[in-house]
Amino acid sequence: MTVITVLESFEDADGNVVEYRGTKPQGKIRVAFSGSGNRLVVHPGASLEGLDVSFDCNNGTMRIGNNPRGRKITVTARIGEDSTIDLGDDLSTTGRLAMSVAEGGTIRLAAGVMVAAECQIRADDAHPIFSIRTGKRVNPVKDIEIGEHVWLGMRSVVLGGARIERGSVIGLGSVVTGHVPNNCVAVGAPARVVRRDIAWERTHLTLKPPYYKPDAASLGDLSPYWDLTEAPEAPARPRACASACGASSPGADAPGARGHFPAGRDTSRRTRDDAARRTREAE
Ligand SMILES: CC(C)(COP(=O)(O)OP(=O)(O)OC[C@H]1O[C@@H](n2cnc3c(N)ncnc32)[C@H](O)[C@@H]1OP(=O)(O)O)[C@@H](O)C(=O)NCCC(=O)NCCS
């Protein structure tokens, strides 16, 4: 194994390569190459507070984008055979972002993603699970795609197969396993859409005046991500009692039924309000 701790252009006899022509002082670096043909490509304008990458196998690739606004990132990554992590420009992390990809998988973050503390992005499960009946793997690696200007809330986890479109927000402690359309808030485990047609801004509530920000006009310049959600709202999820009663679940196979565009906040509010009204009437 070759371990480097200084970020500079590098190549070893096994064709493991670091491409970096920057001169900025960088934070704590550890890059471990165990196989051959691995490649770390760091933009000269990148801002690394910490980088700990293990290329465990062969032909892995990690690209780290530009950070012209000086936003810093701290990333720990494990990269397996033929696998890729692509971090776009203007990424920021609060604390250490943990990432993992194996078996030809890809994790791609577009520009301007904001990652809060204690988040994980994992395309693989680290260990295989097999069907006893067929002997086949049941937990293959699945690619992850995170669009521009996505905000991952604190302690959120993004798992294989997740696709979060531009401008969306993932709530604190959520686990994303499926598709989150653009300009939505998705929360919970697995994450469900609770708000559509939203836009978020990086402007901090306490660090940037004005210290009350009741509407978009209080911010001045806005990001270019003020778009309505494009995906159609998914049909309401089947009620729990249908399966409890042994009945088949109509709609369970409908698009979005597995956590994609579930019933929105308004629907759940209506259901709750109806229940409250029925209780009052019964009293
Ligand atoms: C995602 C978030 C920003 C959404 O805020 P919001 O739009 O005001 O959402 P609301 O509080 O109105 O909640 C909407 C619904 O989602 C639920 N919800 C909100 N956040 C949730 C979460 N993290 N996990 C599970 N459910 C959540 C609410 O209970 C509510 O459900 P209901 O409609 O059935 O009552 C916020 O909940 C959150 O997670 N904040 C933390 C952000 C963070 O990590 N900051 C760290 C620094 S970057």
The ligand as an SDF file (V2000), in Angstrom:
LIG
                    3D

 48 50  0  0  0  0  0  0  0  0999 V2000
  -36.2140   19.6990    6.8000 C   0  0  0  0  0  0  0  0  0  0  0  0
  -36.5880   20.9350    7.5860 C   0  0  0  0  0  0  0  0  0  0  0  0
  -35.6660   22.0760    7.1690 C   0  0  0  0  0  0  0  0  0  0  0  0
  -38.0460   21.1890    7.1590 C   0  0  0  0  0  0  0  0  0  0  0  0
  -38.5980   22.2620    7.8290 O   0  0  0  0  0  0  0  0  0  0  0  0
  -40.1190   22.7110    7.5180 P   0  0  0  0  0  0  0  0  0  0  0  0
  -40.3220   22.8460    6.0550 O   0  0  0  0  0  0  0  0  0  0  0  0
  -40.3980   23.8580    8.4000 O   0  0  0  0  0  0  0  0  0  0  0  0
  -40.9610   21.4410    7.9330 O   0  0  0  0  0  0  0  0  0  0  0  0
  -42.0680   21.3100    9.0760 P   0  0  0  0  0  0  0  0  0  0  0  0
  -41.4590   21.5010   10.4230 O   0  0  0  0  0  0  0  0  0  0  0  0
  -43.2490   22.1360    8.7130 O   0  0  0  0  0  0  0  0  0  0  0  0
  -42.4350   19.7850    8.9310 O   0  0  0  0  0  0  0  0  0  0  0  0
  -43.1370   19.2550    7.8170 C   0  0  0  0  0  0  0  0  0  0  0  0
  -43.5000   17.8250    8.1560 C   0  0  0  0  0  0  0  0  0  0  0  0
  -42.3110   17.0300    8.1660 O   0  0  0  0  0  0  0  0  0  0  0  0
  -42.0630   16.4800    9.4800 C   0  0  0  0  0  0  0  0  0  0  0  0
  -40.6340   16.6510    9.7070 N   0  0  0  0  0  0  0  0  0  0  0  0
  -39.9200   17.8150    9.6710 C   0  0  0  0  0  0  0  0  0  0  0  0
  -38.6180   17.5590    9.8230 N   0  0  0  0  0  0  0  0  0  0  0  0
  -38.4810   16.2310    9.9950 C   0  0  0  0  0  0  0  0  0  0  0  0
  -37.3760   15.3970   10.1790 C   0  0  0  0  0  0  0  0  0  0  0  0
  -36.1270   15.8520   10.2260 N   0  0  0  0  0  0  0  0  0  0  0  0
  -37.5930   14.0630   10.2840 N   0  0  0  0  0  0  0  0  0  0  0  0
  -38.8490   13.5700   10.2150 C   0  0  0  0  0  0  0  0  0  0  0  0
  -39.9520   14.3380   10.0220 N   0  0  0  0  0  0  0  0  0  0  0  0
  -39.7760   15.6530    9.9210 C   0  0  0  0  0  0  0  0  0  0  0  0
  -42.9380   17.2950   10.4090 C   0  0  0  0  0  0  0  0  0  0  0  0
  -43.3310   16.5480   11.5250 O   0  0  0  0  0  0  0  0  0  0  0  0
  -44.1120   17.6420    9.5190 C   0  0  0  0  0  0  0  0  0  0  0  0
  -44.9650   16.5220    9.4040 O   0  0  0  0  0  0  0  0  0  0  0  0
  -46.5940   16.6990    9.3510 P   0  0  0  0  0  0  0  0  0  0  0  0
  -46.9060   17.5180    8.1330 O   0  0  0  0  0  0  0  0  0  0  0  0
  -47.1020   15.2900    9.2580 O   0  0  0  0  0  0  0  0  0  0  0  0
  -46.9410   17.4180   10.5990 O   0  0  0  0  0  0  0  0  0  0  0  0
  -36.4250   20.7540    9.1030 C   0  0  0  0  0  0  0  0  0  0  0  0
  -37.4320   19.9170    9.5980 O   0  0  0  0  0  0  0  0  0  0  0  0
  -35.0620   20.1910    9.4990 C   0  0  0  0  0  0  0  0  0  0  0  0
  -34.7660   19.0050    9.3920 O   0  0  0  0  0  0  0  0  0  0  0  0
  -34.2150   21.0880   10.0200 N   0  0  0  0  0  0  0  0  0  0  0  0
  -32.8270   20.8220   10.3880 C   0  0  0  0  0  0  0  0  0  0  0  0
  -31.9010   21.3500    9.2960 C   0  0  0  0  0  0  0  0  0  0  0  0
  -30.4560   21.0820    9.6490 C   0  0  0  0  0  0  0  0  0  0  0  0
  -30.0040   19.9560    9.6530 O   0  0  0  0  0  0  0  0  0  0  0  0
  -29.7250   22.1340    9.9380 N   0  0  0  0  0  0  0  0  0  0  0  0
  -28.3490   21.9680   10.3450 C   0  0  0  0  0  0  0  0  0  0  0  0
  -27.4410   23.0470    9.8030 C   0  0  0  0  0  0  0  0  0  0  0  0
  -27.2210   22.9980    8.0440 S   0  0  0  0  0  0  0  0  0  0  0  0
  1  2  1  0
  2  3  1  0
  2  4  1  0
  2 36  1  0
  4  5  1  0
  5  6  1  0
  6  7  2  0
  6  8  1  0
  6  9  1  0
  9 10  1  0
 10 11  2  0
 10 12  1  0
 10 13  1  0
 13 14  1  0
 14 15  1  0
 15 16  1  0
 15 30  1  0
 16 17  1  0
 17 18  1  0
 17 28  1  0
 18 19  1  0
 18 27  1  0
 19 20  2  0
 20 21  1  0
 21 22  1  0
 21 27  2  0
 22 23  1  0
 22 24  2  0
 24 25  1  0
 25 26  2  0
 26 27  1  0
 28 29  1  0
 28 30  1  0
 30 31  1  0
 31 32  1  0
 32 33  2  0
 32 34  1  0
 32 35  1  0
 36 37  1  0
 36 38  1  0
 38 39  2  0
 38 40  1  0
 40 41  1  0
 41 42  1  0
 42 43  1  0
 43 44  2  0
 43 45  1  0
 45 46  1  0
 46 47  1  0
 47 48  1  0
M  END
$$$$
